[in-house]
Amino acid sequence: MVEDQKKYLLTAKKAEDITEWYTQVIINSEFVDYSAVSGMMVFRPDSYFAWNTIKEATDKMFKDVGVQDVYFPLLIPKRLLEKEQQHVKGFSPEVAWITHAGDSELSERLAVRPTSEAIMYDSFSKWIRSWRDLPIKYNIWASVVRWEFKHPTPLLRNREFLWNEGHSVFATLEEAEAERDVILGIYEKILHDYLALPGIKGMKTDNEKFAGAMASYSIEHLMPDGWALQGPDHHSDGQNFAKAFDIKFIDKDGNKKYVYQNTYAITTRELGAMILTHGDDKGLVLPPKLARIQLVIVPIYNNSNKEEVLQYSKSLYNSIKGQFRVYLDDRDEYSPGWKYNEWEMKGVPVRLEVGKRELESKSAIAVRRDTGKKETVSISRLGDELSTLMEDIHSKLYEKASDFLKSHTFTAKDYSELKKFVGEGIVQAPWCGSGECEEKIKTETGAKITNLPSGLQDGAKGEKCVYCGKEAKHIANFARSY
């Protein structure tokens, strides 16, 4: 039992060594685990439940705006991946190849899906003939494999991860552009309503955009160590892929034209962002909607009142099991304190403590995971009070993360100020638009431009580039980034 107890304790402090803390939390909480393949992880029940909840909620919103689910093959012939040279250049170092089936060498190498443009757009070129075939709004829920990096980090940077791939095709640029705010709005709602994560929305620079895109847009998170983490994104692909894959249509006037395309995604990286943002030195802190177990009931008894307390606990369980995902921890081999540590490590939002006193007063003690605050709740209003408590936990998690983002978003007017704040959070500074300045700042400070924040671009007027002093074209978000 001593060894069992140790797995629910952390030796690293979040504020002192966030990397080691993160590793201990995700493993000790049994959220994920390593597998026999380097960089490929196992989603255990709690993490897969959280991802599946995100998936279902996002998918419903997609369907509300006309997006349909499809599935395309995992394997992509080399000839298709090479059709769009800019695209394959961006992914070629990451591609895992299949060269043999059994002992026989394949006639053509097959790429394990790093992304699905090549395999999908080969079909689009066959299916699309006229304006009547448009728009196409397809989405895949799948995994992808990207192999280039040397130091994978579970959830944040895996060689295999889960995501959605949205692929849309339109007759006009205006239609394609209009979709961007719709999709990013869906992602913002998922981040707010399910993960309790704020972010900064904006456009990527040419150096940071998706390979093959005309423009990329992202929602960027800020982690507690002052580093940024890219969240969901949307790519305006223009006609780049249409020309590479010969995707044309005949318009209403009988003219043959290339289509306009978009791609977009949200990934399991969001679970890592959630853990880093909300977790503490006791373990995970899960937003209630993403918790596989929202509520755990822990009976506290001795030999003289054991049966009475257990019976009362079971009656509480039965009264709320249809309203919450609840677990009655009536294991006799562990003490209440041991159970507290376990469920705190796993991030269960609310713990109900039930003993002789609660039995006599027809109540229970509700303990919040986010703050540790205890309050007595009456059995007569248990369901309503717990619902209010769950909502407040989510709101407070989002509020705390938003306050951190605001207090760690800095403004720099010159290069010395930018260097001063780099590593502390997001640094917003005027930028001339030059890739040369962008690269020099990255080389000298370690901070890249995460995106050009929406709604702030008018602020660049009359400003000078933070690096070269020339006229600024943009306000840019600079940060060290995962």
C-alpha positions in Angstrom: 0.0 0.0 0.0 2.9 2.3 0.6 4.0 1.9 -3.0 0.5 2.5 -4.2 0.4 5.7 -2.2 3.6 7.0 -3.8 2.1 7.0 -7.3 -0.4 9.7 -6.2 2.3 12.0 -4.9 4.3 14.5 -6.9 8.0 15.2 -6.2 8.2 18.2 -8.6 6.6 21.6 -8.1 4.8 23.3 -11.0 6.4 26.6 -10.3 9.9 25.2 -9.9 10.2 22.6 -12.7 7.1 22.6 -14.9 8.6 20.0 -17.3 9.1 17.4 -14.7 5.9 18.3 -12.9 4.0 17.8 -16.2 5.5 14.4 -16.8 4.7 13.2 -13.3 1.2 14.5 -13.5 0.1 12.9 -16.8 1.6 9.6 -15.8 0.8 9.4 -12.0 -2.8 10.5 -12.7 -3.1 7.6 -15.2 -4.3 10.1 -17.8 -1.9 8.8 -20.5 1.0 6.4 -20.6 4.0 5.8 -22.8 3.9 2.9 -25.3 6.6 0.6 -26.7 6.9 3.0 -29.7 8.9 6.1 -29.0 6.8 9.3 -29.3 3.5 7.4 -29.5 1.4 7.4 -26.4 -1.5 5.5 -24.9 -4.8 7.4 -24.2 -6.1 5.9 -21.0 -9.8 6.1 -20.2 -9.8 9.6 -18.6 -7.9 11.2 -21.5 -9.8 9.4 -24.2 -13.1 10.4 -22.6 -12.0 14.1 -22.5 -10.9 13.9 -26.2 -14.1 12.1 -27.3 -16.2 14.8 -25.5 -14.3 17.5 -27.4 -14.7 15.5 -30.6 -18.5 15.0 -30.2 -19.2 18.6 -29.2 -17.1 20.0 -32.1 -18.6 17.6 -34.6 -22.1 18.7 -33.6 -21.2 22.3 -34.3 -19.6 21.4 -37.6 -22.7 19.6 -38.7 -24.8 22.6 -37.7 -22.9 24.6 -40.4 -23.0 21.9 -43.0 -19.8 20.1 -42.5 -20.0 16.3 -43.2 -17.8 13.5 -41.9 -15.9 11.3 -44.3 -12.9 9.0 -44.1 -10.0 8.6 -46.5 -7.1 6.1 -46.4 -4.3 6.2 -43.9 -1.7 5.5 -46.6 -0.8 8.0 -49.4 1.1 7.1 -52.6 4.4 9.0 -53.0 3.3 10.4 -56.4 0.3 12.2 -54.8 2.3 13.6 -51.9 4.8 15.1 -54.4 2.2 16.8 -56.5 2.2 19.9 -54.4 5.9 20.7 -54.0 5.6 23.4 -51.4 3.4 21.1 -49.3 5.7 18.1 -49.5 8.7 20.3 -48.8 7.1 21.4 -45.5 6.3 17.8 -44.4 9.0 15.7 -46.0 11.3 15.5 -43.0 8.3 14.3 -40.9 6.9 11.6 -43.2 7.0 7.9 -42.2 7.2 5.6 -45.2 6.0 2.1 -45.8 8.3 0.3 -48.2 7.5 -3.4 -47.8 4.6 -5.7 -47.4 5.9 -8.9 -45.7 9.1 -9.7 -47.5 8.1 -8.0 -50.8 9.1 -4.5 -51.6 6.3 -2.2 -52.7 6.2 -0.9 -56.2 5.6 2.6 -54.8 6.4 4.0 -51.4 3.4 4.8 -49.3 3.4 7.6 -46.7 1.7 7.2 -43.4 -0.7 10.1 -43.3 1.0 13.3 -42.0 -2.1 15.1 -43.3 -4.7 14.2 -45.9 -4.6 16.9 -48.6 -2.9 14.7 -51.2 -5.2 11.7 -50.9 -8.4 13.7 -50.6 -7.7 16.2 -53.4 -6.9 13.4 -55.9 -10.6 12.4 -55.3 -11.9 15.9 -55.4 -10.3 16.4 -58.9 -12.5 13.5 -60.1 -15.7 14.4 -58.2 -15.9 18.1 -59.0 -17.2 19.0 -62.4 -19.5 22.0 -62.2 -20.6 24.7 -59.8 -23.5 22.4 -58.7 -20.9 20.2 -57.0 -19.9 23.0 -54.7 -19.4 23.8 -51.9 -17.8 20.7 -50.4 -17.4 20.8 -46.6 -15.8 17.5 -45.4 -14.2 16.6 -42.1 -12.1 13.6 -41.0 -11.6 12.5 -37.4 -8.3 10.6 -37.5 -4.7 10.2 -36.3 -1.6 11.5 -38.2 2.0 10.6 -37.9 4.9 13.1 -38.0 8.3 11.8 -37.2 10.9 14.5 -37.5 11.5 15.6 -33.9 14.0 14.1 -31.4 12.3 14.9 -28.1 8.6 14.0 -28.1 6.4 15.3 -25.2 3.1 13.4 -24.5 0.1 15.3 -25.8 2.1 18.4 -26.6 4.4 17.0 -29.3 3.7 13.3 -30.3 4.8 11.4 -33.3 1.1 10.3 -33.6 -1.7 12.5 -32.5 -5.5 12.7 -32.9 -7.3 15.6 -34.6 -10.0 16.8 -36.9 -9.1 17.6 -40.5 -11.5 20.0 -42.1 -11.3 20.3 -45.9 -13.6 22.8 -47.7 -14.0 23.6 -51.4 -15.7 26.7 -52.8 -16.4 28.4 -56.1 -15.3 31.8 -54.9 -12.6 33.4 -52.7 -15.4 35.3 -50.8 -17.1 32.1 -49.8 -13.9 30.5 -48.7 -12.9 33.6 -46.7 -16.3 33.7 -45.0 -15.8 30.2 -43.6 -12.8 31.2 -41.5 -14.6 33.1 -38.8 -17.3 30.4 -38.6 -14.7 27.7 -37.9 -12.5 29.7 -35.6 -15.7 30.7 -33.8 -16.5 27.0 -33.2 -13.0 26.4 -31.9 -13.2 29.4 -29.6 -16.5 28.1 -28.1 -15.1 24.6 -27.6 -12.0 26.1 -25.8 -14.2 28.3 -23.6 -17.1 25.9 -22.9 -15.2 22.7 -22.5 -11.5 23.2 -21.8 -11.8 26.6 -19.9 -8.9 27.9 -22.1 -8.6 31.4 -23.3 -6.5 32.3 -26.3 -5.4 35.0 -28.7 -6.7 34.7 -32.3 -4.7 36.0 -35.2 -2.9 35.4 -38.5 0.3 33.6 -38.9 3.3 35.2 -40.6 4.5 33.7 -43.9 7.4 32.0 -42.1 5.0 30.3 -39.7 2.0 29.5 -41.9 1.0 26.0 -43.0 3.0 24.6 -45.9 1.0 25.2 -49.0 -1.4 27.8 -47.6 -1.9 31.4 -48.7 -2.6 32.4 -45.1 -2.9 30.6 -41.7 -4.8 31.7 -38.7 -4.5 30.3 -35.1 -5.6 30.6 -31.6 -2.6 30.8 -29.3 -2.5 29.8 -25.6 -0.2 31.1 -22.9 1.2 28.5 -20.5 2.1 29.2 -16.9 5.8 29.2 -17.6 5.3 32.2 -20.0 5.7 30.1 -23.2 3.1 30.1 -25.9 1.3 27.0 -27.3 -0.5 26.9 -30.6 -4.1 25.8 -30.4 -6.6 25.3 -33.2 -5.9 26.7 -36.6 -7.5 27.5 -40.0 -5.7 27.8 -43.3 -6.8 29.7 -46.4 -5.3 27.6 -49.2 -6.5 29.8 -52.1 -6.0 27.9 -55.3 -2.6 26.4 -54.5 -3.8 22.8 -54.1 -6.4 23.2 -56.8 -3.7 24.0 -59.3 -1.5 21.2 -58.0 -4.2 18.6 -58.2 -6.2 20.1 -61.2 -9.4 20.7 -59.2 -11.6 22.7 -61.6 -15.2 23.4 -62.1 -17.5 24.9 -64.8 -19.2 28.0 -63.4 -22.7 29.3 -64.2 -21.4 31.1 -67.3 -19.7 28.1 -68.7 -16.2 29.1 -67.8 -13.7 26.6 -66.4 -12.1 27.8 -63.1 -10.0 26.5 -60.3 -11.7 26.1 -56.9 -10.7 27.8 -53.6 -10.0 25.7 -50.6 -9.6 25.8 -46.8 -8.3 23.4 -44.2 -8.6 23.5 -40.4 -7.9 21.4 -37.3 -8.1 21.0 -33.5 -5.9 18.3 -31.9 -5.2 16.4 -28.7 -2.6 19.0 -27.9 -5.4 20.9 -26.3 -5.5 18.3 -23.5 -1.8 19.1 -22.8 -2.7 22.8 -22.7 -5.5 22.1 -20.3 -3.3 20.2 -17.9 -0.5 22.8 -18.0 -3.0 25.6 -17.4 -5.2 24.2 -14.7 -3.1 21.6 -12.9 -1.5 22.2 -9.5 0.9 20.5 -7.2 -1.7 17.9 -6.2 -2.2 16.8 -9.9 -4.8 17.3 -12.6 -7.6 19.8 -12.3 -10.2 18.9 -14.9 -13.0 21.1 -16.1 -16.3 19.3 -15.2 -17.5 18.7 -18.7 -14.3 16.8 -19.6 -14.1 14.7 -16.4 -15.0 11.1 -16.9 -15.8 11.1 -13.2 -17.2 14.4 -12.2 -18.0 13.5 -8.6 -16.6 11.0 -6.2 -18.4 10.0 -2.9 -16.0 9.0 -0.1 -17.7 7.4 2.9 -16.0 8.0 6.3 -16.8 5.4 8.9 -15.7 3.1 11.7 -16.7 -0.4 12.7 -19.7 0.8 14.7 -21.3 2.9 11.9 -20.0 1.4 8.7 -23.2 -0.1 7.4 -25.2 3.0 8.1 -22.8 5.4 6.5 -22.4 3.1 3.4 -26.1 2.8 3.0 -26.5 6.6 3.2 -23.7 7.0 0.7 -25.4 4.6 -1.7 -28.6 6.5 -1.4 -26.8 9.7 -2.3 -25.2 7.9 -5.3 -28.5 6.7 -6.5 -30.1 10.1 -6.2 -27.5 11.9 -8.4 -26.1 9.2 -10.8 -28.5 10.2 -13.5 -27.4 13.8 -13.3 -23.6 13.5 -12.9 -20.9 11.0 -13.7 -20.4 9.8 -10.2 -18.3 7.1 -8.5 -18.9 5.7 -5.0 -15.5 4.9 -3.6 -16.5 2.2 -1.0 -13.2 0.3 -1.2 -12.5 -0.9 2.2 -8.7 -1.5 1.8 -7.9 2.2 1.5 -8.2 5.0 4.1 -10.2 8.2 3.3 -7.0 10.2 3.2 -5.5 7.8 0.6 -8.6 8.2 -1.5 -8.5 12.0 -1.3 -4.9 11.9 -2.7 -5.9 9.6 -5.5 -8.9 11.6 -6.7 -7.1 14.9 -6.3 -4.3 13.5 -8.5 -6.9 12.5 -11.1 -8.5 15.9 -11.1 -12.1 14.9 -10.2 -13.9 18.2 -9.9 -15.9 17.6 -6.7 -15.5 15.2 -3.8 -18.4 14.4 -1.4 -17.3 13.4 2.1 -20.0 11.5 4.0 -19.7 10.5 7.6 -21.8 10.0 10.7 -22.4 13.7 11.1 -23.6 14.1 7.5 -25.8 11.0 8.0 -27.5 12.6 11.0 -27.9 16.0 9.4 -29.0 14.7 6.0 -26.2 16.5 4.3 -22.7 16.0 2.6 -19.5 18.0 2.5 -18.6 19.1 -1.0 -14.9 19.7 -1.6 -13.9 21.6 -4.8 -10.8 20.3 -6.6 -9.9 23.7 -8.0 -9.7 25.6 -4.7 -10.0 22.9 -2.0 -12.9 24.9 -0.5 -15.4 22.9 1.5 -19.1 23.5 2.0 -22.0 21.6 3.5 -24.8 20.8 1.1 -28.2 19.6 2.0 -29.4 16.4 0.6 -32.7 18.0 -0.3 -31.0 20.3 -2.8 -28.0 18.2 -3.6 -28.5 18.0 -7.4 -29.1 21.7 -7.8 -26.3 22.8 -5.6 -23.8 20.4 -7.3 -24.8 21.7 -10.7 -24.2 25.3 -9.6 -20.9 24.2 -8.1 -19.8 22.5 -11.3 -20.7 25.6 -13.3 -18.8 27.8 -10.9 -15.7 25.6 -11.0 -15.6 25.9 -14.8 -16.1 29.7 -14.7 -13.4 30.2 -12.1 -10.9 28.0 -14.1 -11.5 30.1 -17.2 -11.4 33.4 -15.3 -8.1 32.4 -13.6 -6.6 31.5 -17.0 -7.9 34.7 -18.6 -6.5 36.8 -15.8 -3.1 35.2 -16.2 -3.1 35.8 -20.0 -4.0 39.4 -19.5 -1.4 40.0 -16.8 1.3 38.3 -18.9 0.6 40.1 -22.1 3.1 42.9 -22.4 3.6 45.8 -24.8 7.1 46.7 -26.1 7.9 49.9 -28.0 11.5 49.0 -28.6 13.9 46.0 -28.8 15.2 46.4 -25.3 11.6 46.1 -23.9 10.9 43.1 -26.1 14.0 41.3 -24.8 13.1 42.2 -21.2 9.6 40.5 -21.4 10.5 37.5 -23.6 10.0 34.4 -21.6 7.5 36.1 -19.3 4.6 35.9 -21.6 3.2 37.3 -24.8 5.0 40.5 -26.0 3.0 42.6 -28.4 5.2 44.9 -30.5 5.2 46.7 -33.9 6.8 44.8 -36.7 7.7 45.9 -40.3 6.6 42.7 -41.9 10.1 41.7 -42.9 11.0 38.0 -42.6 14.6 39.0 -42.0 13.6 41.0 -38.9 11.4 38.2 -37.7 14.2 35.6 -38.0 16.8 37.9 -36.4 14.5 38.4 -33.4 13.9 34.7 -33.1 17.7 33.9 -33.3 18.6 36.5 -30.8 15.8 36.1 -28.2 14.3 32.6 -28.9 10.9 34.3 -29.4 9.0 33.8 -32.6 5.9 35.6 -33.9 3.1 33.4 -32.7 0.5 35.4 -34.7 -0.7 38.9 -35.6 -3.5 39.4 -33.2 -6.9 40.2 -34.6 -8.4 43.6 -33.7 -5.0 45.2 -33.0 -3.7 45.8 -36.5 -4.8 49.5 -36.6 -2.4 50.0 -33.7 0.6 49.6 -36.1 -0.1 52.9 -37.8 2.6 55.5 -37.0 4.7 52.9 -35.1 8.2 51.8 -35.9 9.4 48.2 -36.2 10.7 47.0 -32.8 13.8 45.7 -34.5 14.9 47.7 -37.5 13.1 51.0 -36.8 11.3 51.1 -40.2 7.6 51.8 -40.5 5.6 49.1 -38.9 2.9 47.2 -40.8 1.6 45.0 -38.0 1.3 44.5 -34.3 2.8 41.1 -33.6 2.7 38.7 -30.7 6.2 37.5 -29.8 6.8 34.6 -27.5 8.9 31.6 -26.9 6.9 28.7 -28.0 6.4 25.0 -27.4 
